[in-house]
Amino acid sequence: MGDLPKKRCYKNAKVTSNTNKEKVFDTDKYLTYDVLSIVFKYLNGMDLLNASMVCRSWMEVANDEKRTRGGDTFLTRYGIASTGIHYKTRIVHKLKSKPALGLVFKSCHSVCKEDCHCTLFPKDCAVITLGTYGVVFNNKEMEEASDNVVCAFLPKIPGTTIEVISCKKNFTGQYYSQLFAAFEGCENDRPKCLLFFCNLEGRDSTKSITKMLLERCDHAVKPSVWGGVVHDLYICNSKNFKSENCPQLAYSIAVILSGSVDSWSVVINKKYCSKQLVEMRLKAFKDLVSLRKHSMGFMFACCERGQNMFAECNVESSIFKKYFPKIPLVGCFGDGEFGYTIEPNKTSNVKNAHCYKERSTVFLIITYG
């Protein structure tokens, strides 16, 4: 790309004030790259996107700022806050990057019409809302039903494709064909990570789908797998942007990540029923993981773990943060888990692969940049 055109200078523009003194405006003096860079650091993701459309020089600074930012994870509350700001508005204010995929974990069973996010985010951003049995944020496991909402937003990552396929009614051949076509369409750039979510009605069918999908994987190294069964599952999809029927109930949702991302997943199954065993498992997992510039951690735990298993709070999340202190961790408690333990650079036997678990906790790390 050629040199950017020089900004117009207004040194000769004279404005007379009430004191009859001339004021001289020089945009080169006040809007240099360094000045804009400082200002843009304080903008949230959507404001930064709007600023990038002002002119070419602003776009250059905004793009450089985007590259310094990773994904967004945060804890908020739904309903009306004391300030009168709805929780969805607070989500937009907290976002630092333009989102490509959103996961919203609500620590209550039900999801309602008010949980539509289509009007808040770009048209190509799918937002999955999960009604769970409790949420996880960093080293806190909030298992009680409350008004907690934990959000995770993956940004647009150069060279990365995020494919979201959902089954909104009964399971049909169209859902199967779309899922397999998307999975096999990544053959030139193998799938790196698979996310599976379903409600109670869709559990058996999703178990079969995950098994068939992994058996059709011809790659030496399987993609990492993470997700689980929740009480309520809805999706706001760009294809139904501002639809009156949004958010739409989904029986099953699959997310396929491929391209310039790396990911690792590990299953802590029911035999790891003490703090010492969990720590041993995560310590071994840490030795396998190679982090890049930006990373995000995800946890999906069975509702029979947590306090029910360890007789104390925050056990597994705290151990994860002990070994990965700089990685933000989000997740939830559910009623069945999808996961697979990945060991990089080792050939995996994909035949008869089963990734559905019970009474387990599955951790996932996505890293990029």
C-alpha positions in Angstrom: 0.0 0.0 0.0 1.3 3.4 -0.9 2.0 6.3 1.5 -1.0 7.6 3.2 -2.1 11.1 2.1 -0.9 13.9 4.4 -3.6 15.4 6.6 -4.8 18.8 5.6 -3.4 21.6 7.8 -5.5 24.4 9.0 -2.7 26.7 10.1 -4.2 29.5 8.0 -7.7 29.2 9.3 -8.3 32.1 11.5 -11.1 32.3 14.1 -11.8 35.4 16.0 -12.9 35.0 19.6 -14.6 37.4 21.9 -11.2 38.8 22.9 -10.4 39.6 19.3 -7.4 37.1 19.4 -6.8 34.8 16.5 -6.9 31.1 17.1 -4.9 28.8 14.9 -5.9 25.2 14.4 -3.2 22.6 13.4 -4.6 19.1 13.1 -1.0 17.7 12.5 -0.1 19.1 15.9 -2.9 17.5 17.8 -3.9 14.4 15.8 -0.6 12.6 15.2 -0.3 8.8 15.2 1.0 8.8 18.8 -1.9 11.0 20.1 -4.5 8.9 18.4 -2.9 5.7 19.7 -3.2 7.0 23.2 -6.8 8.0 22.7 -7.8 4.7 21.0 -6.5 2.6 24.0 -9.5 3.9 26.0 -12.2 3.0 23.4 -14.3 -0.1 23.6 -14.5 -2.5 20.7 -17.5 -1.0 19.0 -16.3 2.6 19.4 -12.9 1.6 18.0 -14.7 0.0 15.0 -16.5 3.3 14.4 -13.3 5.3 14.7 -11.6 3.2 12.1 -14.1 4.3 9.5 -13.3 8.0 9.8 -10.3 8.1 7.5 -7.3 6.0 6.4 -5.0 7.3 9.0 -7.5 6.6 11.8 -8.0 3.1 10.4 -4.3 2.5 10.5 -4.1 3.4 14.2 -7.2 1.5 15.0 -6.0 -1.7 13.3 -2.7 -1.4 15.2 -4.6 -1.1 18.4 -6.8 -4.1 17.6 -3.7 -6.3 17.2 -2.7 -5.6 20.8 -6.1 -6.8 22.1 -7.2 -10.4 22.8 -10.6 -11.8 23.5 -12.9 -10.5 26.2 -14.1 -12.3 29.3 -16.0 -10.6 32.2 -18.6 -11.1 34.9 -21.7 -9.0 35.0 -25.3 -9.1 36.3 -28.6 -9.3 34.3 -31.6 -7.3 34.9 -31.7 -3.6 35.7 -28.7 -2.3 37.6 -28.9 0.5 40.3 -27.6 2.9 37.6 -30.5 2.0 35.3 -28.2 0.4 32.7 -29.3 -2.9 31.4 -26.7 -5.7 31.5 -26.5 -5.9 27.7 -25.5 -2.3 27.5 -22.7 -3.0 30.1 -21.5 -5.9 27.9 -21.0 -3.5 24.9 -19.1 -1.1 27.2 -16.8 -3.8 28.4 -15.9 -5.2 25.0 -12.4 -4.2 23.8 -12.4 -6.0 20.4 -14.9 -6.5 17.6 -16.5 -9.9 18.4 -16.8 -12.8 16.1 -18.4 -15.3 18.5 -20.0 -14.7 21.9 -20.7 -17.2 24.7 -23.1 -15.9 27.4 -23.4 -18.2 30.5 -26.4 -17.4 32.7 -26.5 -18.9 36.2 -30.2 -19.5 36.0 -32.0 -22.2 34.1 -34.1 -20.1 31.8 -33.3 -17.9 28.8 -35.9 -15.4 27.6 -36.7 -13.1 24.7 -34.8 -10.3 26.3 -31.6 -12.2 25.8 -31.4 -11.3 22.1 -28.1 -9.7 21.3 -28.5 -9.1 17.6 -28.9 -5.3 17.8 -25.7 -5.0 19.8 -23.0 -6.7 17.7 -21.9 -6.9 14.1 -24.1 -9.0 11.7 -21.4 -11.7 11.4 -21.2 -12.3 15.2 -23.2 -15.3 16.5 -24.0 -15.1 20.2 -24.8 -18.4 22.1 -26.7 -18.0 25.4 -26.7 -20.9 27.8 -29.0 -21.3 30.8 -26.7 -23.2 33.2 -26.6 -24.7 36.7 -23.9 -22.2 37.8 -21.1 -20.2 36.2 -17.3 -20.0 36.5 -15.2 -16.8 36.3 -11.4 -17.1 36.9 -11.0 -18.8 40.3 -14.6 -18.4 41.4 -17.2 -21.2 40.9 -20.7 -19.7 41.5 -22.9 -22.8 41.7 -25.9 -21.2 43.2 -28.7 -19.9 41.1 -28.4 -16.2 41.0 -28.2 -13.2 38.6 -24.6 -13.8 37.5 -23.8 -13.6 33.8 -20.3 -14.6 32.5 -19.4 -13.6 29.0 -16.6 -14.7 26.6 -16.2 -13.1 23.2 -13.7 -14.4 20.6 -12.5 -11.5 18.4 -12.0 -11.7 14.6 -8.6 -13.5 14.3 -6.8 -13.0 11.0 -6.5 -16.3 9.1 -9.1 -18.0 11.3 -12.6 -19.3 10.4 -15.3 -19.7 12.9 -18.3 -21.8 11.7 -21.5 -22.0 13.8 -24.1 -24.5 12.9 -27.3 -24.9 15.0 -30.3 -27.2 15.0 -33.2 -25.1 16.1 -36.0 -27.7 15.8 -36.0 -31.5 15.7 -32.9 -33.1 14.4 -32.9 -33.2 10.6 -30.7 -34.4 7.8 -30.0 -30.8 6.9 -28.3 -30.2 10.3 -26.2 -33.4 9.8 -25.2 -32.4 6.3 -24.3 -28.8 7.2 -22.2 -30.0 10.1 -20.3 -32.6 8.1 -19.8 -30.3 5.1 -18.4 -27.6 7.3 -16.1 -30.1 9.1 -14.8 -31.6 5.9 -14.5 -28.2 4.2 -11.5 -27.6 6.5 -9.4 -30.3 4.9 -6.8 -27.9 3.6 -6.6 -26.2 7.0 -7.7 -28.8 9.6 -10.2 -28.1 12.3 -8.4 -27.0 15.5 -11.2 -26.9 18.0 -14.8 -28.2 18.2 -17.4 -26.8 20.6 -20.6 -28.7 21.2 -23.6 -27.5 23.2 -27.1 -29.0 23.6 -30.1 -29.0 25.8 -31.5 -32.0 27.6 -33.7 -32.9 24.7 -30.8 -32.9 22.2 -28.3 -34.8 24.4 -28.6 -38.3 22.8 -28.5 -37.0 19.2 -25.6 -34.7 19.9 -23.7 -37.6 21.5 -24.1 -39.6 18.2 -23.1 -36.6 16.1 -19.9 -36.0 18.0 -18.9 -39.6 17.7 -19.6 -39.8 14.0 -17.8 -36.5 13.4 -14.6 -37.5 15.1 -14.6 -40.9 13.4 -14.6 -39.1 10.0 -11.5 -37.1 11.1 -8.7 -38.2 8.8 -6.0 -36.0 10.5 -3.2 -37.6 12.6 -4.1 -35.2 15.4 -7.7 -34.8 16.4 -9.1 -31.3 17.2 -9.6 -30.4 20.8 -13.2 -30.8 22.0 -15.1 -28.8 24.7 -18.8 -28.2 25.7 -21.7 -29.9 27.4 -25.3 -30.2 28.2 -27.2 -27.2 29.6 -30.7 -26.6 30.7 -31.6 -23.9 28.2 -29.9 -23.1 24.9 -30.5 -20.2 22.5 -28.7 -18.5 19.6 -28.7 -15.1 18.0 -27.3 -15.6 14.5 -26.3 -13.1 11.8 -28.5 -14.9 9.3 -31.5 -13.9 11.4 -30.3 -10.4 12.2 -33.0 -8.4 14.0 -35.4 -11.3 13.5 -38.7 -11.2 15.5 -38.1 -14.8 16.4 -34.6 -14.1 17.9 -33.2 -15.5 20.1 -34.0 -18.9 18.7 -34.3 -22.1 20.8 -31.6 -24.6 19.8 -31.5 -28.3 20.5 -27.8 -28.5 19.5 -25.1 -26.1 18.4 -21.6 -26.9 17.0 -18.8 -24.4 16.6 -15.8 -25.3 14.4 -12.6 -23.3 14.6 -9.9 -23.7 12.0 -6.9 -21.7 10.8 -4.3 -19.8 12.7 -5.3 -20.8 16.2 -4.0 -23.5 18.6 -6.1 -25.3 21.2 -5.7 -27.9 23.9 -8.4 -29.7 25.9 -8.2 -32.1 28.9 -10.8 -34.2 30.6 -10.7 -34.6 34.4 -13.0 -37.5 34.8 -14.7 -38.9 37.9 -11.7 -40.8 39.1 -10.0 -37.5 39.8 -12.0 -36.9 42.9 -9.5 -35.1 45.2 -7.6 -31.9 45.0 -4.3 -33.8 44.8 -5.4 -35.8 41.8 -6.8 -32.7 40.0 -3.6 -30.9 40.6 -1.6 -33.8 39.2 -3.8 -33.8 36.1 -3.5 -30.1 35.4 0.2 -30.0 36.1 0.7 -32.6 33.4 -1.6 -30.7 31.1 0.5 -27.5 31.6 3.5 -29.3 30.3 1.7 -30.0 27.0 0.5 -26.4 26.3 2.4 -23.9 24.3 0.9 -20.4 24.7 0.9 -17.6 22.1 0.3 -13.9 22.5 -3.4 -14.1 23.4 -5.1 -17.0 25.3 -8.6 -17.8 26.7 -9.5 -20.6 29.1 -12.9 -22.4 29.3 -14.2 -24.8 31.9 -17.3 -27.0 31.7 -18.0 -29.0 34.9 -20.6 -31.5 35.9 -23.0 -30.2 38.5 -22.1 -33.2 40.6 -18.5 -31.9 41.0 -17.7 -28.6 42.7 -18.8 -28.5 46.3 -20.7 -31.8 46.0 -17.4 -33.7 45.3 -14.7 -31.7 47.1 -16.8 -30.3 50.0 -15.3 -26.9 49.4 -15.6 -24.1 46.8 -13.5 -23.1 43.8 -11.2 -26.2 43.8 -10.7 -26.9 40.1 -10.8 -23.3 38.9 -8.3 -22.3 41.5 -5.9 -25.1 40.5 -6.2 -24.1 36.9 -5.4 -20.4 37.7 -2.4 -21.7 39.7 -0.9 -23.2 36.6 -2.2 -20.7 34.1 -2.4 -17.4 36.1 -2.4 -15.1 33.1 -5.2 -16.9 31.2 -8.8 -15.7 31.9 -11.1 -18.6 32.7 -14.9 -18.7 32.1 -17.4 -21.5 32.0 -20.3 -23.2 33.7 -21.8 -26.2 35.4 -24.0 -28.6 33.3 -25.5 -32.0 33.1 -23.0 -33.9 30.9 -19.8 -32.8 29.2 -18.1 -33.1 25.8 -14.4 -33.3 25.8 -11.2 -35.1 24.7 -7.7 -35.0 26.1 -5.4 -33.7 23.4 -1.7 -34.4 23.4 0.0 -32.4 20.6 2.4 -34.1 18.2 1.0 -37.5 19.1 -1.1 -39.6 16.8 -4.6 -40.2 18.1 -6.9 -43.2 17.3 -10.1 -41.6 16.1 -11.9 -44.8 15.6 -14.5 -45.5 18.2 -13.9 -42.1 19.6 -16.2 -41.1 22.4 -16.1 -37.5 23.7 -19.3 -37.5 25.8 -18.5 -37.7 29.6 -20.3 -37.6 32.9 -19.2 -36.4 36.3 -16.2 -34.8 34.7 -14.7 -31.4 34.2 -13.3 -30.4 30.8 -10.9 -27.6 30.3 -10.0 -25.9 27.0 -7.4 -23.4 26.1 -7.5 -21.4 22.8 -4.4 -19.4 22.0 -3.5 -17.3 19.0 -1.6 -14.2 17.8 
